[in-house]
Amino acid sequence: MTDIHIAQHAPRLDPRPVAHRVGLVALSTDHTSEVDYARILCPAGIGVYVNRIPFANPVTPETLRAMEGDLASGAALILPGEDLDAVIYGCTSASVCIGDAAVRAQVAKGKPGCPVVTPVSGALAGLRAMGARRISVLTPYTLETSRPMAAMFEAEGLSIDRFTCLNMTDDRDMARIALDDLVELAAGAVASGSEALFISCTAVRAASVIDRIEAATGIAALSSNYAAAWQVARLCGVTGALAPGHLMTFPGTP
């Protein structure tokens, strides 16, 4: 039998493996959020720690609202007993259909005292930081799922110049929209006079081509993951352009 020796000196422990750490409550079907946040946040010393909660397609207001009961337990299982700089909830349309304040309250039950970021809170903060009041919106959803989002933006005092939806029902297909087509669709979704374009859905891979979308549209563009990454980075005290795009030039939330 091989002898196994116990080392004479225990290793020193750093306070944290990385400077900052954020949680992500992702959907069980999600293909995109982890990739986007890893690309944008991790190089800046922000670790992203993920837990997934159940979601069943199709994407409808009913299936989106069904996630509310899993938010607290989902957040609680991300590094239990340890502090996080923030927790992100990775679903835009559910944040709208459940209600953004209700989503943040449920996530906070799982991680008390921790700031909660949603794609909606990130988008609204980003639009305010840029001073954008007139917007165009592109979603992959159906009319039924898109209408509550239009109402939300209008309730926040924003003017919607054009709202375009792709009438899709499966978030796994939303994650497969070809990037060239996404840029072309974004260009066609912008109305004259809009100050910014918001591309909804954490499944859509718009964050990786924000610079191309801005070049094609001539205005600032925000996507769900892009805006949430910007907001959570600023909450961590990390400034600077972590990715291409106009919003990343702004140092913090208003």
URVENWO-V690375 format. One record per residue. RES is the residue in one letter. SS is DSSP state (H for helix, E for strand, - for the rest). PSI is psi as a letter, one per 30 degrees, with the letter a starting at -180 (NA if undefined). OMEGA is omega as a letter, one per 20 degrees, with the letter a starting at -180 (none if undefined). Layout:
BEGIN
res: (RES/RES)
ss: (SS/SS)
psi: (PSI/PSI)
omega: (OMEGA/OMEGA)
END
This chain:
BEGIN
res: (M/T/D/I/H/I/A/Q/H/A/P/R/L/D/P/R/P/V/A/H/R/V/G/L/V/A/L/S/T/D/H/T/S/E/V/D/Y/A/R/I/L/C/P/A/G/I/G/V/Y/V/N/R/I/P/F/A/N/P/V/T/P/E/T/L/R/A/M/E/G/D/L/A/S/G/A/A/L/I/L/P/G/E/D/L/D/A/V/I/Y/G/C/T/S/A/S/V/C/I/G/D/A/A/V/R/A/Q/V/A/K/G/K/P/G/C/P/V/V/T/P/V/S/G/A/L/A/G/L/R/A/M/G/A/R/R/I/S/V/L/T/P/Y/T/L/E/T/S/R/P/M/A/A/M/F/E/A/E/G/L/S/I/D/R/F/T/C/L/N/M/T/D/D/R/D/M/A/R/I/A/L/D/D/L/V/E/L/A/A/G/A/V/A/S/G/S/E/A/L/F/I/S/C/T/A/V/R/A/A/S/V/I/D/R/I/E/A/A/T/G/I/A/A/L/S/S/N/Y/A/A/A/W/Q/V/A/R/L/C/G/V/T/G/A/L/A/P/G/H/L/M/T/F/P/G/T/P)
ss: (-/-/-/-/-/-/-/-/-/-/-/-/-/-/-/-/-/-/-/E/E/E/E/E/E/E/E/-/-/-/-/-/H/H/H/H/H/H/H/H/-/H/H/H/-/E/E/E/E/E/E/E/E/-/-/-/-/-/-/-/H/H/H/H/H/-/-/H/H/H/H/H/H/H/H/H/-/-/-/-/-/-/-/-/-/E/E/E/E/-/-/H/H/H/H/H/H/H/-/H/H/H/H/H/H/H/H/H/H/H/-/-/-/-/-/E/E/E/H/H/H/H/H/H/H/H/H/H/H/H/-/-/-/E/E/E/E/E/E/-/-/-/H/H/H/H/H/H/H/H/H/H/H/H/H/-/-/-/E/E/E/E/E/E/E/-/-/-/-/-/H/H/H/H/-/-/-/-/H/H/H/H/H/H/H/H/H/H/-/-/-/-/-/-/-/E/E/E/E/-/-/-/-/-/H/H/H/H/H/H/H/H/H/H/H/H/H/-/-/E/E/E/E/H/H/H/H/H/H/H/H/H/H/H/H/-/-/-/-/-/-/-/-/-/-/-/H/H/H/-/-/-/-/-)
psi: (k/k/k/k/k/k/k/f/k/k/l/l/k/l/e/k/e/l/e/l/k/k/l/j/j/l/k/f/f/k/f/e/e/e/e/e/e/e/e/e/e/e/f/g/g/j/k/k/k/k/k/k/l/k/k/k/l/l/j/l/e/e/e/e/f/f/f/e/f/f/e/e/e/e/e/f/g/j/i/k/g/k/k/l/f/l/k/k/k/h/j/e/e/e/e/e/e/e/k/e/e/e/e/e/e/e/e/f/e/f/i/k/g/k/k/k/k/l/e/e/e/e/e/e/e/e/e/e/e/f/g/k/f/k/l/l/k/k/l/f/l/l/e/e/f/e/e/e/e/e/e/e/e/e/f/g/g/k/k/j/e/k/j/k/l/f/h/l/f/j/f/e/e/e/f/g/k/k/e/e/e/e/e/e/e/e/e/f/f/k/l/k/f/k/f/l/k/k/j/l/k/f/f/k/h/f/f/f/g/e/e/e/e/e/e/f/f/g/l/k/k/k/l/e/e/e/e/e/e/e/e/e/e/e/e/f/g/j/l/l/j/f/l/l/l/e/e/f/f/k/f/l/k/NA)
omega: (a/r/r/a/r/a/a/a/r/a/r/a/r/r/r/r/r/a/a/r/r/r/r/r/a/r/a/a/a/r/a/a/a/r/a/a/r/a/a/a/a/r/r/r/r/r/a/a/a/r/a/r/a/r/a/r/j/r/r/r/a/a/r/r/a/a/a/a/a/a/a/a/r/r/a/a/r/a/a/r/a/a/r/r/r/r/r/r/a/r/a/a/r/r/r/a/r/a/a/r/r/r/a/r/r/r/a/r/r/r/a/r/a/r/a/r/r/r/r/r/r/a/a/r/r/r/r/a/a/a/a/r/r/a/r/a/r/r/r/a/r/r/a/a/a/a/r/r/r/r/r/a/r/r/r/r/r/r/r/r/r/r/a/r/a/r/r/a/a/a/r/r/r/r/a/r/a/a/r/r/r/r/a/r/r/r/r/a/a/r/r/r/r/a/r/r/r/r/a/r/r/r/a/a/a/a/a/a/a/a/r/r/r/r/a/a/a/r/r/r/r/r/a/a/r/a/r/r/r/a/a/r/r/r/r/a/r/a/r/a/a/r/r/r/a/a/a/r/a/a/a/r/a/none)
END
